[in-house]
Amino acid sequence: MRIGVCPGTFDPVTYGHVDIVKRASNLFDHVYLSILHNPHKVPLFSVEERMEMLVEEVRPYHNVSVESFSGLAVDYAKQKDAIAIVRGLRAVTDFEFEFKLASMNRNLDPSIETVFMMTSSEYAFISSSAVKEVASLGGDVSKWVSPRVAELLYAKFENGER
């Protein structure tokens, strides 16, 4: 069975994320979407909220599961018997960071590949950070996230969160 792991913060999940997941679900027998506990980031949404959002967004893809993890992605991938870590790339600026990360992971465990997927061009400029900024200022994010995610974003900012 070909298993892929797609780790990320997903704060919030965007159509760019869903694009990568949809395409990864066609390449692998099973894909684990894994919400990373990153101590260097302060997320807007809790892990539980992000899991709920992701579960809803990937419901059409029956071979995709949503989980969370702490630690190294390569260790998580090994735990799941994954053959690959799936990473989305938007632009050249992503490549340097992702290349270093993939090299580190390969050094830690050469049996797990990193698969880079270019996001579709209509989502190449979308980032969760940019979506949060636009939403925090009352802008329309409906082209970049689902109606449910947009609703949750606006609610966060109406409640005075970041």
DSSP file (Angstrom, degrees, kcal/mol; ACC not computed):
  #  RESIDUE AA STRUCTURE BP1 BP2  ACC     N-H-->O    O-->H-N    N-H-->O    O-->H-N    TCO  KAPPA ALPHA  PHI   PSI    X-CA   Y-CA   Z-CA
    1    1 A M              0   0    0      0, 0.0     2,-0.8     0, 0.0    27,-0.0   0.000 360.0 360.0 360.0 129.4    0.0    0.0    0.0
    2    2 A R        -     0   0    0     80,-0.1    27,-2.0    81,-0.1    28,-1.6  -0.788 360.0-174.5 -90.4 112.2    1.4    3.4   -1.0
    3    3 A I  E     -a   30   0A   0     -2,-0.8    80,-2.7    78,-0.4    81,-1.2  -0.903   6.4-167.7-112.6 134.6    0.9    5.8    1.9
    4    4 A G  E     -ab  31  84A   0     26,-2.6    28,-2.6    -2,-0.4     2,-0.5  -0.914   8.8-150.7-118.2 148.7    1.7    9.5    1.8
    5    5 A V  E     -ab  32  85A   0     79,-2.3    81,-3.3    -2,-0.4    28,-0.2  -0.974   5.4-167.9-118.5 130.6    1.8   12.0    4.7
    6    6 A C  E     -a   33   0A   0     26,-3.1    28,-2.0    -2,-0.5     2,-0.2  -0.837  14.7-171.4-119.8  91.2    1.0   15.6    4.1
    7    7 A P  E     +a   34   0A   0      0, 0.0     2,-0.3     0, 0.0    28,-0.2  -0.511  20.5 128.1 -84.4 151.2    2.1   17.6    7.2
    8    8 A G  E     -a   35   0A   0     26,-2.2    28,-2.9    -2,-0.2    -2,-0.0  -0.976  62.2-107.8 179.7 175.0    1.3   21.2    7.8
    9    9 A T        -     0   0    0     -2,-0.3    -1,-0.1    26,-0.2     4,-0.1   0.847  36.7-167.2 -86.7 -39.8   -0.1   23.9   10.0
   10   10 A F    >   +     0   0    0      2,-0.2     3,-0.5     1,-0.2    44,-0.1   0.926  11.4 179.1  52.9  53.8   -3.3   24.4    8.0
   11   11 A D  T 3  S-     0   0    0      1,-0.6    33,-0.2    33,-0.0    -1,-0.2  -0.685  83.8  -5.3-122.9  77.1   -4.2   27.6    9.9
   12   12 A P  T 3  S-     0   0    0      0, 0.0    -1,-0.6     0, 0.0     2,-0.3   0.618  93.6-120.4 -96.5 174.8   -6.6   27.8    8.2
   13   13 A V    <   -     0   0    0     -3,-0.5   133,-0.3    -2,-0.1     2,-0.2  -0.558  35.8-165.1 -70.7 134.1   -7.0   25.3    5.4
   14   14 A T     >  -     0   0    0     -2,-0.3     4,-2.2   131,-0.1   131,-0.2  -0.657  37.8-101.5-115.0 171.3   -7.2   27.0    2.0
   15   15 A Y  H  > S+     0   0    0    129,-3.2     4,-2.2     1,-0.2   130,-0.1   0.800 122.7  61.4 -62.6 -26.9   -8.2   26.0   -1.5
   16   16 A G  H  > S+     0   0    0    128,-0.4     4,-1.7     2,-0.2    -1,-0.2   0.915 104.7  46.5 -63.4 -43.4   -4.4   25.7   -2.2
   17   17 A H  H  > S+     0   0    0      1,-0.2     4,-2.5     2,-0.2    -2,-0.2   0.943 112.2  50.1 -61.5 -47.6   -4.1   23.0    0.5
   18   18 A V  H  X S+     0   0    0     -4,-2.2     4,-2.9     1,-0.2    -2,-0.2   0.863 106.1  57.0 -61.8 -36.4   -7.2   21.2   -0.8
   19   19 A D  H  X S+     0   0    0     -4,-2.2     4,-2.0     2,-0.2    -1,-0.2   0.927 109.7  44.4 -58.8 -46.8   -5.7   21.3   -4.4
   20   20 A I  H  X S+     0   0    0     -4,-1.7     4,-2.7     2,-0.2    -2,-0.2   0.916 114.1  49.7 -65.4 -43.4   -2.6   19.5   -3.1
   21   21 A V  H  X S+     0   0    0     -4,-2.5     4,-2.5     2,-0.2    -2,-0.2   0.925 109.3  51.6 -62.1 -45.6   -4.6   17.0   -1.1
   22   22 A K  H  X S+     0   0    0     -4,-2.9     4,-0.6     1,-0.2    -1,-0.2   0.933 114.4  42.7 -57.3 -47.2   -6.9   16.2   -4.0
   23   23 A R  H >X S+     0   0    0     -4,-2.0     3,-0.7     1,-0.2     4,-0.7   0.872 112.9  52.0 -70.7 -37.0   -4.0   15.5   -6.3
   24   24 A A  H >X S+     0   0    0     -4,-2.7     4,-1.9     1,-0.2     3,-1.0   0.864 102.0  61.4 -65.3 -34.7   -2.1   13.5   -3.7
   25   25 A S  H 3< S+     0   0    0     -4,-2.5    -1,-0.2     1,-0.3    -2,-0.2   0.733 102.3  52.5 -65.7 -20.3   -5.1   11.3   -3.1
   26   26 A N  H << S+     0   0    0     -3,-0.7    -1,-0.3    -4,-0.6    -2,-0.2   0.682 112.1  45.2 -83.5 -19.8   -4.9   10.3   -6.7
   27   27 A L  H << S+     0   0    0     -3,-1.0     2,-0.3    -4,-0.7    -2,-0.2   0.749 112.3  49.1 -93.5 -27.4   -1.2    9.3   -6.3
   28   28 A F  S  < S-     0   0    0     -4,-1.9   -25,-0.2     1,-0.1     3,-0.2  -0.815  71.1-133.4-118.2 152.9   -1.4    7.4   -3.0
   29   29 A D  S    S+     0   0    0    -27,-2.0     2,-0.3    -2,-0.3   -26,-0.2   0.840  99.1   9.4 -68.6 -33.3   -3.6    4.6   -1.7
   30   30 A H  E     -a    3   0A   0    -28,-1.6   -26,-2.6    -6,-0.1     2,-0.4  -0.992  66.6-161.2-148.2 142.4   -4.0    6.6    1.5
   31   31 A V  E     -ac   4  64A   0     32,-2.7    34,-2.5    -2,-0.3     2,-0.7  -0.991   7.5-153.7-125.7 128.4   -3.0   10.1    2.5
   32   32 A Y  E     -ac   5  65A   0    -28,-2.6   -26,-3.1    -2,-0.4     2,-0.7  -0.907   7.2-154.2 -99.0 114.9   -2.6   11.3    6.1
   33   33 A L  E     -ac   6  66A   0     32,-3.6    34,-2.7    -2,-0.7     2,-0.6  -0.815  21.1-164.1 -83.9 120.2   -3.2   15.0    6.5
   34   34 A S  E     -ac   7  67A   0    -28,-2.0   -26,-2.2    -2,-0.7     2,-0.6  -0.924  15.9-145.2-121.6 115.6   -1.2   15.7    9.6
   35   35 A I  E     -ac   8  68A   0     32,-3.0    34,-2.4    -2,-0.6     2,-0.4  -0.664  24.5-139.2 -79.6 119.2   -1.6   18.9   11.6
   36   36 A L  E     - c   0  69A   0    -28,-2.9     2,-1.1    -2,-0.6    34,-0.2  -0.616   4.9-139.3 -83.3 131.8    1.8   19.8   13.0
   37   37 A H        -     0   0    0     32,-2.1    34,-0.5    -2,-0.4   -28,-0.1  -0.809  30.2-174.9 -84.5 100.7    2.2   21.1   16.5
   38   38 A N    >   -     0   0    0     -2,-1.1     3,-1.6     1,-0.1    32,-0.0  -0.884  19.8-162.7-105.3 112.2    4.8   23.8   15.7
   39   39 A P  T 3  S+     0   0    0      0, 0.0    -1,-0.1     0, 0.0    -2,-0.0   0.633  89.1  62.1 -68.2 -11.3    6.2   25.5   18.9
   40   40 A H  T 3  S+     0   0    0     -3,-0.0     2,-0.4     2,-0.0    -3,-0.0   0.511  98.4  64.9 -91.6  -5.1    7.5   28.3   16.7
   41   41 A K    <   -     0   0    0     -3,-1.6    -3,-0.1   -32,-0.0     0, 0.0  -0.919  66.0-150.6-119.4 145.1    4.1   29.3   15.4
   42   42 A V        -     0   0    0     -2,-0.4     2,-0.0     0, 0.0    -2,-0.0  -0.899  28.2-150.9-110.6  99.8    1.1   30.8   17.3
   43   43 A P        -     0   0    0      0, 0.0     4,-0.1     0, 0.0     3,-0.0  -0.307  17.1-141.1 -74.0 153.8   -1.9   29.6   15.4
   44   44 A L  S    S+     0   0    0    -33,-0.2     2,-0.3     2,-0.1   -33,-0.0   0.875  90.3  49.5 -74.1 -40.9   -5.2   31.4   15.2
   45   45 A F  S    S-     0   0    0      1,-0.1    -1,-0.0     2,-0.0   108,-0.0  -0.770  89.3-116.7-103.5 145.1   -7.2   28.1   15.4
   46   46 A S     >  -     0   0    0     -2,-0.3     4,-2.5     1,-0.1     5,-0.2  -0.247  33.4-105.1 -68.1 165.2   -6.7   25.4   17.9
   47   47 A V  H  > S+     0   0    0      1,-0.2     4,-2.5     2,-0.2     5,-0.2   0.913 123.5  52.3 -57.9 -42.9   -5.6   21.9   16.7
   48   48 A E  H  > S+     0   0    0      1,-0.2     4,-2.3     2,-0.2    -1,-0.2   0.910 109.4  48.4 -62.3 -42.6   -9.2   20.7   17.3
   49   49 A E  H  > S+     0   0    0      1,-0.2     4,-2.4     2,-0.2    -1,-0.2   0.910 112.4  48.5 -64.4 -41.8  -10.6   23.5   15.2
   50   50 A R  H  X S+     0   0    0     -4,-2.5     4,-2.7     2,-0.2    -2,-0.2   0.883 110.1  52.2 -66.3 -37.3   -8.1   22.9   12.4
   51   51 A M  H  X S+     0   0    0     -4,-2.5     4,-2.8    -5,-0.2     5,-0.2   0.930 109.6  49.0 -63.4 -44.2   -8.9   19.2   12.5
   52   52 A E  H  X S+     0   0    0     -4,-2.3     4,-2.0     2,-0.2    -2,-0.2   0.923 112.5  48.3 -60.4 -44.3  -12.6   19.9   12.2
   53   53 A M  H  X S+     0   0    0     -4,-2.4     4,-2.4     1,-0.2    -2,-0.2   0.943 113.6  46.6 -60.7 -47.9  -12.0   22.2    9.2
   54   54 A L  H  X S+     0   0    0     -4,-2.7     4,-2.4     1,-0.2    -2,-0.2   0.913 108.8  54.1 -63.6 -43.7   -9.8   19.7    7.5
   55   55 A V  H  < S+     0   0    0     -4,-2.8     4,-0.4     1,-0.2    -1,-0.2   0.925 112.3  45.4 -56.2 -44.8  -12.1   16.8    8.0
   56   56 A E  H >< S+     0   0    0     -4,-2.0     3,-0.8    -5,-0.2    -1,-0.2   0.914 113.3  49.3 -64.9 -43.1  -14.9   18.8    6.4
   57   57 A E  H 3< S+     0   0    0     -4,-2.4    -1,-0.2     1,-0.2    -2,-0.2   0.813 116.5  40.3 -69.3 -31.0  -12.8   20.0    3.5
   58   58 A V  T >< S+     0   0    0     -4,-2.4     3,-2.1     1,-0.2    -1,-0.2   0.308  78.8 112.3-102.6   9.3  -11.4   16.6    2.6
   59   59 A R  T <  S+     0   0    0     -3,-0.8    -1,-0.2    -4,-0.4    -2,-0.1   0.838  72.3  59.8 -50.8 -37.6  -14.7   14.7    3.1
   60   60 A P  T 3  S+     0   0    0      0, 0.0     2,-0.9     0, 0.0    -1,-0.3   0.699  91.5  75.5 -66.9 -15.6  -14.9   14.0   -0.7
   61   61 A Y    X   -     0   0    0     -3,-2.1     3,-1.5     1,-0.1    -3,-0.0  -0.812  63.8-171.2-103.0  99.5  -11.6   12.1   -0.7
   62   62 A H  T 3  S+     0   0    0     -2,-0.9    -1,-0.1     1,-0.3    -3,-0.1   0.608  81.0  57.3 -70.3 -13.1  -12.3    8.7    0.9
   63   63 A N  T 3  S+     0   0    0    -35,-0.1   -32,-2.7   -33,-0.1     2,-0.4   0.090  89.0  93.5-104.5  23.3   -8.6    7.8    1.1
   64   64 A V  E <   -c   31   0A   0     -3,-1.5     2,-0.3    -6,-0.2   -32,-0.2  -0.964  51.4-173.2-119.3 131.0   -7.6   10.8    3.2
   65   65 A S  E     -c   32   0A   0    -34,-2.5   -32,-3.6    -2,-0.4     2,-0.5  -0.881  15.3-139.6-117.9 153.2   -7.4   10.9    7.0
   66   66 A V  E     +c   33   0A   0     -2,-0.3     2,-0.3   -34,-0.2   -32,-0.2  -0.959  33.9 148.2-116.1 128.6   -6.8   13.9    9.3
   67   67 A E  E     -c   34   0A   0    -34,-2.7   -32,-3.0    -2,-0.5     2,-0.3  -0.834  34.0-128.6-141.1 178.1   -4.6   13.6   12.4
   68   68 A S  E     +c   35   0A   0     -2,-0.3     2,-0.3   -34,-0.3   -32,-0.2  -0.931  24.4 179.2-129.7 160.1   -2.3   15.7   14.4
   69   69 A F  E     -c   36   0A   0    -34,-2.4   -32,-2.1    -2,-0.3     2,-0.4  -0.991  20.0-144.3-155.4 159.8    1.3   15.0   15.6
   70   70 A S        +     0   0    0     -2,-0.3     2,-0.3   -34,-0.2   -32,-0.1  -0.941  65.1  27.1-121.4 148.1    4.2   16.5   17.5
   71   71 A G  S    S-     0   0    0    -34,-0.5     2,-0.3    -2,-0.4   -34,-0.1  -0.710 103.0  -4.6 106.8-156.1    7.8   15.9   16.6
   72   72 A L     >  -     0   0    0     -2,-0.3     4,-2.0     1,-0.1     3,-0.3  -0.586  50.9-140.6 -83.1 135.0    9.5   15.2   13.3
   73   73 A A  H  > S+     0   0    0     -2,-0.3     4,-2.9     1,-0.2     5,-0.2   0.865 104.3  57.3 -60.0 -36.5    7.5   14.7   10.2
   74   74 A V  H  > S+     0   0    0      1,-0.2     4,-2.1     2,-0.2    -1,-0.2   0.870 106.3  48.8 -65.8 -35.8    9.8   11.9    9.1
   75   75 A D  H  > S+     0   0    0     -3,-0.3     4,-2.3     2,-0.2    -1,-0.2   0.903 111.8  49.2 -67.5 -40.9    9.2   10.0   12.3
   76   76 A Y  H  X S+     0   0    0     -4,-2.0     4,-1.7     2,-0.2    -2,-0.2   0.924 110.3  51.1 -62.8 -44.2    5.5   10.4   11.9
   77   77 A A  H  <>S+     0   0    0     -4,-2.9     5,-2.9     1,-0.2     4,-0.2   0.911 110.2  49.1 -60.0 -42.9    5.7    9.2    8.3
   78   78 A K  H ><5S+     0   0    0     -4,-2.1     3,-1.5     1,-0.2    -1,-0.2   0.910 107.9  54.4 -63.0 -41.9    7.7    6.2    9.4
   79   79 A Q  H 3<5S+     0   0    0     -4,-2.3    -1,-0.2     1,-0.3    -2,-0.2   0.837 111.1  46.2 -59.4 -33.9    5.0    5.5   12.1
   80   80 A K  T 3<5S-     0   0    0     -4,-1.7    -1,-0.3    -5,-0.1    -2,-0.2   0.379 113.1-118.9 -90.6   3.9    2.4    5.5    9.4
   81   81 A D  T < 5 +     0   0    0     -3,-1.5   -78,-0.4    -4,-0.2    -3,-0.2   0.834  55.5 168.9  59.2  33.7    4.4    3.2    7.1
   82   82 A A      < -     0   0    0     -5,-2.9   -78,-0.2    -6,-0.2    -1,-0.2  -0.458  36.4-157.5 -76.8 148.2    4.4    6.1    4.6
   83   83 A I  S    S+     0   0    0    -80,-2.7    30,-2.4     1,-0.2     2,-0.3   0.578  75.7  24.0 -95.0 -14.2    6.7    6.0    1.5
   84   84 A A  E     -bd   4 113A   0    -81,-1.2   -79,-2.3    28,-0.2     2,-0.5  -0.999  59.1-137.9-153.8 151.5    6.6    9.7    1.1
   85   85 A I  E     -bd   5 114A   0     28,-2.6    30,-2.9    -2,-0.3     2,-0.5  -0.959  31.3-144.5-103.9 125.0    6.1   13.1    2.6
   86   86 A V  E     - d   0 115A   0    -81,-3.3     2,-0.4    -2,-0.5    30,-0.2  -0.804  20.1-178.9 -96.8 127.9    4.0   15.3    0.3
   87   87 A R  E     - d   0 116A   0     28,-2.9    30,-2.6    -2,-0.5     2,-0.3  -0.990  18.9-137.6-129.2 135.0    4.8   19.0    0.3
   88   88 A G  E     - d   0 117A   0     -2,-0.4     2,-0.4    28,-0.2    30,-0.2  -0.698  13.7-158.0 -90.0 142.2    3.1   21.7   -1.7
   89   89 A L  E     + d   0 118A   0     28,-2.7    30,-2.6    -2,-0.3     3,-0.1  -0.975  16.9 173.2-119.7 132.9    5.1   24.4   -3.5
   90   90 A R        -     0   0    0     -2,-0.4     2,-0.3     1,-0.3    -1,-0.1   0.813  65.7  -9.2-101.4 -43.5    3.7   27.8   -4.5
   91   91 A A  S >> S-     0   0    0     34,-0.0     3,-1.3     1,-0.0     4,-0.9  -0.885  77.0 -86.7-149.4 173.5    6.6   29.7   -5.8
   92   92 A V  H >> S+     0   0    0     -2,-0.3     4,-0.9     1,-0.3     3,-0.5   0.829 120.6  65.4 -56.6 -33.6   10.4   29.7   -6.1
   93   93 A T  H 3> S+     0   0    0      1,-0.2     4,-0.7     2,-0.2    -1,-0.3   0.813  99.7  51.6 -62.7 -29.8   10.6   31.3   -2.6
   94   94 A D  H <> S+     0   0    0     -3,-1.3     4,-2.5     1,-0.2    -1,-0.2   0.809  97.2  71.2 -71.1 -29.9    9.1   28.1   -1.1
   95   95 A F  H <X S+     0   0    0     -4,-0.9     4,-3.2    -3,-0.5     5,-0.2   0.886  91.9  51.7 -62.0 -44.7   11.7   25.9   -2.8
   96   96 A E  H  X S+     0   0    0     -4,-0.9     4,-2.0     1,-0.2    -1,-0.2   0.941 114.6  43.0 -59.5 -48.7   14.8   26.8   -0.8
   97   97 A F  H  X S+     0   0    0     -4,-0.7     4,-2.2     1,-0.2    -1,-0.2   0.941 117.6  46.0 -60.3 -48.1   13.1   26.2    2.5
   98   98 A E  H  X S+     0   0    0     -4,-2.5     4,-2.8     1,-0.2    -2,-0.2   0.855 109.6  54.7 -66.8 -35.8   11.4   23.0    1.3
   99   99 A F  H  X S+     0   0    0     -4,-3.2     4,-2.3    -5,-0.2    -1,-0.2   0.920 110.0  46.5 -62.8 -44.4   14.7   21.7   -0.3
  100  100 A K  H  X S+     0   0    0     -4,-2.0     4,-2.4    -5,-0.2    -2,-0.2   0.917 113.5  49.0 -63.8 -43.3   16.5   22.1    3.0
  101  101 A L  H  X S+     0   0    0     -4,-2.2     4,-2.6     2,-0.2    -2,-0.2   0.921 111.8  48.4 -62.5 -44.7   13.7   20.4    4.8
  102  102 A A  H  X S+     0   0    0     -4,-2.8     4,-2.5     1,-0.2    -1,-0.2   0.886 111.0  51.2 -63.8 -39.0   13.6   17.5    2.3
  103  103 A S  H  X S+     0   0    0     -4,-2.3     4,-2.0     2,-0.2    -1,-0.2   0.910 110.8  48.2 -65.1 -41.9   17.4   17.1    2.5
  104  104 A M  H  X S+     0   0    0     -4,-2.4     4,-2.2     2,-0.2    -2,-0.2   0.930 112.6  48.4 -62.7 -46.0   17.2   17.0    6.3
  105  105 A N  H  X S+     0   0    0     -4,-2.6     4,-2.7     1,-0.2    -2,-0.2   0.897 110.0  51.7 -62.2 -40.1   14.4   14.4    6.2
  106  106 A R  H  < S+     0   0    0     -4,-2.5    -1,-0.2     1,-0.2    -2,-0.2   0.876 109.9  49.9 -64.4 -36.9   16.3   12.3    3.7
  107  107 A N  H  < S+     0   0    0     -4,-2.0    -1,-0.2     1,-0.2    -2,-0.2   0.884 112.3  47.5 -67.5 -38.5   19.4   12.4    6.0
  108  108 A L  H  < S+     0   0    0     -4,-2.2    -2,-0.2     1,-0.3    -1,-0.2   0.878 136.9   2.3 -69.9 -38.7   17.2   11.3    8.9
  109  109 A D    ><  -     0   0    0     -4,-2.7     3,-1.7     3,-0.2    -1,-0.3  -0.710  59.9-171.2-153.3  95.8   15.5    8.5    7.0
  110  110 A P  T 3  S+     0   0    0      0, 0.0    -4,-0.1     0, 0.0    -3,-0.1   0.624  82.3  71.3 -65.2 -11.7   16.6    7.8    3.4
  111  111 A S  T 3  S+     0   0    0      1,-0.1     2,-0.6    -5,-0.1    -5,-0.1   0.644  86.5  73.7 -79.8 -12.8   13.7    5.3    3.0
  112  112 A I  S <  S-     0   0    0     -3,-1.7   -28,-0.2    -7,-0.2    -3,-0.2  -0.898  72.9-153.2-107.6 120.2   11.1    8.1    3.0
  113  113 A E  E     -d   84   0A   0    -30,-2.4   -28,-2.6    -2,-0.6     2,-0.5  -0.428   9.6-132.9 -83.0 159.7   10.9   10.2   -0.1
  114  114 A T  E     -d   85   0A   0    -30,-0.2     2,-0.6    -2,-0.1   -28,-0.2  -0.978  17.4-159.7-110.5 128.4    9.7   13.8   -0.3
  115  115 A V  E     -d   86   0A   0    -30,-2.9   -28,-2.9    -2,-0.5     2,-0.5  -0.939   4.6-155.7-110.0 118.2    7.2   14.5   -3.1
  116  116 A F  E     -d   87   0A   0     -2,-0.6     2,-0.5   -30,-0.2   -28,-0.2  -0.798   9.1-170.1 -93.6 132.5    6.9   18.1   -4.2
  117  117 A M  E     -d   88   0A   0    -30,-2.6   -28,-2.7    -2,-0.5     2,-0.4  -0.985  18.3-135.7-123.4 125.5    3.7   19.2   -5.8
  118  118 A M  E     -d   89   0A   0     -2,-0.5   -28,-0.2   -30,-0.2     3,-0.1  -0.625  27.4-123.1 -74.6 131.1    3.2   22.5   -7.5
  119  119 A T        -     0   0    0    -30,-2.6     5,-0.1    -2,-0.4  -103,-0.1  -0.385  39.2 -86.2 -69.0 155.1   -0.1   24.0   -6.5
  120  120 A S    >   -     0   0    0   -104,-0.2     3,-2.4     1,-0.1     4,-0.4  -0.305  42.5-110.5 -61.0 148.2   -2.4   24.9   -9.4
  121  121 A S  G >  S+     0   0    0      1,-0.3     3,-1.1     2,-0.2     4,-0.3   0.789 114.5  62.4 -57.2 -32.5   -1.7   28.4  -10.8
  122  122 A E  G 3  S+     0   0    0      1,-0.2    -1,-0.3     2,-0.1     3,-0.1   0.676 112.5  37.8 -69.2 -13.3   -4.9   29.9   -9.5
  123  123 A Y  G X  S+     0   0    0     -3,-2.4     3,-1.5     1,-0.1    -1,-0.2   0.337  83.7 106.2-113.7   4.6   -3.8   29.2   -5.9
  124  124 A A  T <  S+     0   0    0     -3,-1.1    -2,-0.1    -4,-0.4    -1,-0.1   0.750  84.0  43.4 -61.5 -26.3    0.0   29.9   -6.3
  125  125 A F  T 3  S+     0   0    0     -4,-0.3     2,-0.3    -3,-0.1    -1,-0.3   0.496  90.1 107.9 -97.7  -4.0   -0.2   33.2   -4.3
  126  126 A I    <   +     0   0    0     -3,-1.5     2,-0.3     4,-0.1  -112,-0.1  -0.567  38.1 167.2 -81.1 133.5   -2.5   32.0   -1.5
  127  127 A S     >  -     0   0    0     -2,-0.3     4,-2.4     1,-0.1     5,-0.2  -0.977  44.5-122.1-136.0 153.6   -1.0   31.5    2.0
  128  128 A S  H  > S+     0   0    0     -2,-0.3     4,-2.5     1,-0.2     5,-0.2   0.891 114.3  55.0 -59.6 -38.4   -2.8   31.0    5.2
  129  129 A S  H  > S+     0   0    0      1,-0.2     4,-2.2     2,-0.2    -1,-0.2   0.923 108.8  46.0 -61.6 -45.1   -1.1   34.0    6.6
  130  130 A A  H  > S+     0   0    0      2,-0.2     4,-2.5     1,-0.2    -1,-0.2   0.901 111.7  51.8 -65.5 -40.5   -2.3   36.2    3.8
  131  131 A V  H  X S+     0   0    0     -4,-2.4     4,-2.6     1,-0.2    -2,-0.2   0.921 110.3  49.1 -61.8 -43.9   -5.9   34.9    4.1
  132  132 A K  H  X S+     0   0    0     -4,-2.5     4,-2.6     2,-0.2    -1,-0.2   0.904 111.0  50.4 -62.7 -40.8   -5.8   35.6    7.8
  133  133 A E  H  X S+     0   0    0     -4,-2.2     4,-1.1     2,-0.2    -2,-0.2   0.938 111.8  46.2 -64.3 -46.0   -4.6   39.1    7.2
  134  134 A V  H ><>S+     0   0    0     -4,-2.5     5,-2.8     1,-0.2     3,-0.6   0.931 114.8  47.7 -61.3 -45.6   -7.3   39.9    4.6
  135  135 A A  H ><5S+     0   0    0     -4,-2.6     3,-1.8     1,-0.2    -1,-0.2   0.885 106.4  57.4 -63.5 -38.6  -10.0   38.4    6.9
  136  136 A S  H 3<5S+     0   0    0     -4,-2.6    -1,-0.2     1,-0.3    -2,-0.2   0.772 108.0  48.1 -64.4 -24.4   -8.7   40.4    9.9
  137  137 A L  T <<5S-     0   0    0     -4,-1.1    -1,-0.3    -3,-0.6    -2,-0.2   0.279 123.8-104.0 -98.9   9.6   -9.2   43.6    7.9
  138  138 A G  T < 5S+     0   0    0     -3,-1.8    -3,-0.2     1,-0.2    -2,-0.1   0.586  70.6 148.8  83.2  11.1  -12.7   42.6    6.8
  139  139 A G      < -     0   0    0     -5,-2.8     2,-0.6    -6,-0.2    -1,-0.2  -0.285  55.9 -94.6 -77.4 165.4  -11.7   41.7    3.2
  140  140 A D        +     0   0    0      1,-0.1     3,-0.2     2,-0.0    -1,-0.1  -0.694  41.5 169.4 -83.3 117.7  -13.4   39.0    1.1
  141  141 A V    >>  +     0   0    0     -2,-0.6     3,-1.9     1,-0.1     4,-1.5   0.222  43.3 112.6-108.8  11.8  -11.6   35.7    1.3
  142  142 A S  T 34 S+     0   0    0      1,-0.3    -1,-0.1     2,-0.2     8,-0.1   0.671  72.0  57.7 -64.9 -17.7  -14.3   33.6   -0.5
  143  143 A K  T 34 S+     0   0    0     -3,-0.2    -1,-0.3     1,-0.1    -2,-0.1   0.635 114.2  37.6 -82.7 -13.0  -12.0   32.9   -3.5
  144  144 A W  T <4 S+     0   0    0     -3,-1.9  -129,-3.2     1,-0.2  -128,-0.4   0.626 119.5  31.0-116.1 -19.5   -9.4   31.3   -1.3
  145  145 A V  S  < S-     0   0    0     -4,-1.5    -1,-0.2  -131,-0.2  -131,-0.1  -0.935  86.2 -93.3-138.1 161.3  -11.2   29.3    1.4
  146  146 A S     >  -     0   0    0     -2,-0.3     4,-2.6  -133,-0.3     5,-0.2  -0.255  41.9-105.8 -68.6 161.1  -14.6   27.5    1.6
  147  147 A P  H  > S+     0   0    0      0, 0.0     4,-2.4     0, 0.0     5,-0.1   0.883 121.4  52.3 -55.5 -39.4  -17.6   29.4    3.0
  148  148 A R  H  > S+     0   0    0      2,-0.2     4,-2.2     1,-0.2     5,-0.2   0.921 110.6  46.3 -65.0 -44.0  -17.3   27.4    6.3
  149  149 A V  H  > S+     0   0    0      2,-0.2     4,-2.5     1,-0.2    -1,-0.2   0.903 112.1  51.7 -65.7 -40.5  -13.7   28.4    6.8
  150  150 A A  H  X S+     0   0    0     -4,-2.6     4,-2.8     2,-0.2     5,-0.2   0.927 108.9  51.1 -60.2 -44.5  -14.4   32.0    5.9
  151  151 A E  H  X S+     0   0    0     -4,-2.4     4,-2.1    -5,-0.2    -2,-0.2   0.917 111.2  47.6 -58.8 -44.9  -17.2   32.0    8.4
  152  152 A L  H  X S+     0   0    0     -4,-2.2     4,-2.0     2,-0.2    -1,-0.2   0.886 111.6  51.1 -65.4 -39.2  -14.9   30.7   11.1
  153  153 A L  H  X S+     0   0    0     -4,-2.5     4,-2.0     2,-0.2     5,-0.2   0.958 111.0  46.4 -61.6 -51.7  -12.2   33.2   10.2
  154  154 A Y  H  X S+     0   0    0     -4,-2.8     4,-2.4     1,-0.2    -2,-0.2   0.882 110.6  54.1 -61.0 -38.0  -14.6   36.2   10.4
  155  155 A A  H  X S+     0   0    0     -4,-2.1     4,-1.6    -5,-0.2    -1,-0.2   0.905 106.1  52.8 -62.3 -41.8  -16.0   34.9   13.7
  156  156 A K  H  <>S+     0   0    0     -4,-2.0     5,-2.2     1,-0.2    -1,-0.2   0.932 113.4  42.6 -58.7 -46.0  -12.4   34.7   15.2
  157  157 A F  H ><5S+     0   0    0     -4,-2.0     3,-1.3     1,-0.2    -1,-0.2   0.820 109.6  56.3 -75.5 -29.9  -11.7   38.3   14.3
  158  158 A E  H 3<5S+     0   0    0     -4,-2.4    -1,-0.2     1,-0.3    -2,-0.2   0.815 104.1  56.1 -67.1 -28.8  -15.2   39.5   15.4
  159  159 A N  T 3<5S-     0   0    0     -4,-1.6    -1,-0.3    -5,-0.2    -2,-0.2   0.304 123.8-106.6 -86.0   9.5  -14.4   38.0   18.8
  160  160 A G  T < 5 +     0   0    0     -3,-1.3     2,-0.3     1,-0.3    -3,-0.2   0.649  66.7 151.9  79.3  15.3  -11.2   40.1   19.0
  161  161 A E      <       0   0    0     -5,-2.2    -1,-0.3     1,-0.2    -2,-0.1  -0.619 360.0 360.0 -82.1 140.7   -8.7   37.3   18.4
  162  162 A R              0   0    0     -2,-0.3    -1,-0.2  -118,-0.0    -5,-0.1   0.522 360.0 360.0  10.3 360.0   -5.5   38.4   16.8
